[in-house]
Amino acid sequence: MKSLLTRFASIGTIFSLVLAGSSATTPALTLGPSGPSASVHVHKGAISFINTTIVKVRAVCSGGGLGTINARVIQTADQSSNGQATDAMGSDTVKCNGQSQNVAVTIFGITYNIGQAQAIVMLLDGTGATVASKTATIVLGFTVIEGMEEEQGGNPEE
């Protein structure tokens, strides 16, 4: 009887050591409630007009409720057509239902000039934890009334 108990105790000890070893070598997932499927993508084009800039962002998060998208757009003097540097932030909410969502993140109070800029976008879950981020080069333009471009018969350059 004693040897049978000793065998089970030894097997239990080995099993617990294997479990402890495997959990020690497996990295922890730190993405919060949104899980590993959280992602964020910045679309290449953005518009800027009358102290408002709109950046299109595609986000995926899960866990229910609302998440937050924070966007920072940095345009250096070299990237701007007027030689002026601009740096500002904005945010908007997004549904965290596991589906891809397109969100127009608005940055109020500043107008960027036509040119390129860096967009830094972070997706936060309902608890405020960052679950995804992306930095990308975007192109800032302005809205155009459809059909009014020069290529489409609009005002020709002289």
N, C-alpha and C positions, 0 to 999 in steps of 0.2 A: 504494500500500500504506500509506503514511504517513497519508494522509487517511482511509482506512478505519479504522485504529487510533485516530486522533484522534476520529472520529465515535463509535466504540464507547466510548471513554474519556469523551466528553462525555455520552453517554446514561447511562453508569454513574454519572457525577457527578450528573446531574440526578435519576436514580432514587434515589440515596442521600440527596440533599438532601430529596426528597419524603418518603422514609421517615423521615428524621430529624425533619422538620417535623411529620409526622403523629403520631409518638410523643411529641413534645414537647407537643403540644396535647391529647393524650388523657390524661385523669386516670387515675392508677393505681388499681386496685382493691385495697383494703387489708383485705379480709375474711378472709384466711388460707385454710387448706385447706377450710373449709366453703363457700366461694364465696358468690356473691351471693344464694343461695336461703335463707340462714340467717335465721330469724325467731324472735321470742319474743312471747307474748301472756299477759297476766295476766287471769285470770277475775275477775269483779266480786266474788264472794262468797268469804270466807275464814272459818275457824273458829278460835276460841281457847278453850282450856280447860286447867285444871290445869297451868300453866307450859309449855304447848305451843301453838303456833299453826301452822296448816297453810294454805298458799297454793297454789291450783291454778294451774299454769303450763303452757301449751302451747308446745312448742319444736320447731323444725325445724333440723337441721344435717346436714351430709354429711361424707364423708371417712373414715368408719369409726371404730371405737373409741368412746370415751366422751367426752362434753363435760361441762361443769359449769354448773349454774344457780345463781347467787348472788341471793338475795332480801333486800332490806332493807325493813322495814315501819316507817313513822314515823307515830305517832298523836299529834297535838297535844292539849293539854288541852281546847281548844275542840271537837275532834272526838270526844272520849271522853265517855261518859255519866257517868263519875265524876269528871271534871275532872283526871285524871292523864295526863301525857304519857308515852309509851313509845316506845322506839326500839331495834330489835334486828335481827340478821341471821341467816340460815341458808343452807344450800346442799344440793344433791343432784346426782347424776349423771344424764345423759340419753344414750340411744343416738344416735349421729350416723350414721344410715343413710339420710338424705334423706326419711324419713317423719315425719309429725306425731306427736309423743309428748306425752301428758299426764303431768305429774309433780306429785306432792304434795310441795312443798318445806316442810320442817319447820323451825320456829324454836323451839329448846328454851330453857327457863329463864326464860320470860317469859309473862305472860298479859296480853293487851290487853283493854280493856273494849269493850262493845257500842258501835258507832259506826263512823264512817268513818276511813280512814287512807290514806296514800300508800304505794304499793308501787313500789320501784325494783328492776327485775329485769335481770340481765345474763346473757347466754349466752356461755360461753367454749368454744372448741374444745379439742381434745386437747393443744395446745401452750400453752394458757393465754391465748391472744389473744381479746379480746372481739370476737365476730362479730355480735352483735345486742343491743339493750337497749330497755327500755320503762319508762316511768313512768306509773302510772295510779292513780286513786282506787278503793279497794276498800271493801267493807262488811264489817265484822267482826261475826260473830254467834256462836252456840254451837250445838252439835248438838242436834237435837230427835228424840225417838223418834217415828217415823212414826205418824200418827193421834192424837197427843196435843195438837196445837195447839187453841186455843179454837175456831177456825173449824171444826174437825173433831170437835167434841164433847169437847174436853179441859176442863181446869179453867176455869170462867168467871171473869171479873174481877168483883169485888164493888164 
